[in-house]
Amino acid sequence: MLTIYLLRHGETTYNADGNRYCGRTDAELTEKGIAQAHRVAETLQGRPIDAVYASPLKRAYLTAEIASGNRLPVVQDRRLIELDFGAWEGKTREEFISEDPDLWKSWSESPDHTRAGGSGDTALEVVHRVDDFFAEMMQKHEGQHILVVAHNGVNRLYLAWKLGMPLKHYRRIVQENSAITVIRFDDIEGFSLLKLNA
């Protein structure tokens, strides 16, 4: 059995500026985002954490350092990096939909095979790389608790996929900045979502 505290990073400058799509851009945490990560550290204080992993983007890495209480080194893993949003990067949804409504329609109806922003990742590429990460974690950390800090897009797509939802419905899952989602892998139930935005 493996228990995972799965976080989305704290609020960034892009989140605060009209919720601009921030994929591979290395945006900074805001003061609010840093405070959110400190609140997670308080919540997790006294709970077992055997390892800490994060996307290499600094918004996730710094959130992981703070949220873990600096108890352990943060291991960066590129499989946790946010989607490549292609031409949507740095824009609000309203901006890029008005530029190319057909592309947004294609993504909304079939993100599995449509490239985000026309040249970015497909949803299936994302879930396969994230699933590869968690398969490795199950081998490495059997019986343990780990903290994983990633991003809104990758986390929601992965949760939707593991819950058996069509990937086009991934936006129905809301993961707040620096809120704790608890998932578990075991030999009997397989994947379980224990808490969302705790």
N, C-alpha and C positions, 0 to 999 in steps of 0.2 A: 504494500500500500504506500502511496505517495500523496502527501497533502501539500497543496500549493496556495500561497497567498499571492494572487495575481493582481497587480496594480496597473492602472494607467498612470503615467507621469503626472506631476502637478501642473497647474495652469501655466501656460507659456504666453509670451508676447503675442503669438499668433492667435491663441484662444481668446485673449483679451481684446484683440483688434478685429471684432466682427466674426470671430471663429473662422479665420482663414485656414484653408487646407494646408497642413504642414506635414509633408511626408519626409523627405530626406534633408530638408533644410534644418540646420542645427540651431533651432530657436532656443532662446534662454528661458529659464523659469522666471516668472514674476515674483514679487515679494509674497503675493498671495499663494503662489505655487509652492514656494519654499515653506511657508507656514502650513500648508496642507500636508506636506511630507513630514513635518515635525509632529503633526497630530497623529499621523499613522504610526510614527515611532512610539508615541505614548500608548496607543492602542495595542501595539504588538509587544510592548515591554512585558517581560515575564513569560511570553509564549516562546516555544522552541523554534529556532531557525538554524538549520544545519548548513545552509548555503544560500548565497545571494547571486542572482543573475539579472542582467539588464541588457537592453539594446545599447549599442555603442553611442547613440546620440545623447548629447550631454543632458537633455531634459529628463531622459529616463535614468541615465547613470547617476546624476546628482540626486534625483528622487530616491533611488535605491540606497545610496550612501546614507542619506538622512533617515529614511524610513526604517532602515535596519539598525539604526542607532550606532552605526559604525562598528558593529560587533564582529563583522567578518569582511574580508575583501570582496568587492563586487567583481564578478566575472562577466566580461562583455561577450555577447554572442550575437553575431550578425543575423542569425535566423529570426531574431526578435525585432529587427528594425522595421520601422513603419513602411506602409505601402509607398511605392513610387507613384506619385499622382500625375506624372506627366505634365500636360499643359494646364492642369488645374492647380498646380503648386502655387501657393501664395495668394490665391484668389478665394473669395467667398463663393458659396454655392450659387447665389443669385447672379454673380458676375459670370461664372463660366457656363451656367445654363443658358443665359442670354446670348453668349457667344456661339454655342453649339448645342442646341437643345436635343438634336438627334443622338449625339454621343452620350449625353446624360440618360436619355431614354434607353439606349442600348445597355449602358452600365446598370441602370435600375432594374431592367428586365432580365439581364443575363450577365452578372458580374463574373460568373465562373469563367467565361471565355472572352469577355470584353476587356480591353486594356484601359485602366483608369487614365483619364486625361488623354487617351488616344495612343500613348506610348509607354505607359507605366505598367504596373503589375496587373495580372488577373487575380481574381479571388482564389482560384484553385492553386495558383503558384504560391500564394500566401499561406493557405491552410496546409499545404504539403510541407513547406519549410518549417512552419511552427510545429506541426505534428512530428516532424523529424526531431526537433529539439526536445519535445516532451517525451518521445520514445527513449531518447538517450537519458533523460532525467530519471525515468522509471528504472532503468538499469543501474544508474549511478547512485540513486538516493532511495532505494527501497526502504520503507519503514521510517522515512524522515519527513521533515517539513522544510520547504524551501520558499524563498521570496523571489518572485519574478516580476520585473518592472518592464513593461513594454508600452504599447500605444493603442489609441482608440480603435483604429481600423483593424489592426492585426488581432487584437483581443476579441473584438466583436465578431469578426469573421470566424475565428477559431471556435468561439463558444457556440455560435450558430451551427457550425458544421458538426461539432461533437454532440449537440443536442438534437441532431437530425433535421434541422430546419433547412429549407431551401436557402441558399446563400443570398438570394435577392432580398431576403427578409432580415438581413443582419442588422439593419438600422433600427429594428424593433427592440434590440437589446441596447440599453443605455448604460454605459460605464462612466461614472463621474471621475473627474480628476482626483487622483490620489485616494480613491475609495477602495476598500478591500473587497475583492471577490475571492471566495474560497472554493477551490475545486479539488477533487480527489480522484485518483486512479487506483483501482484495486482489482484483484483477480475475479471477484464475484460480480460486482456491478459494472465493472469497466470504468466509465467516466461518470462522475456525479458533480453537479453544481450545488454546493452546500449553502453558499451565501453570495448575494450580488449587492454591491455598494454598501457594505457593512460599515 
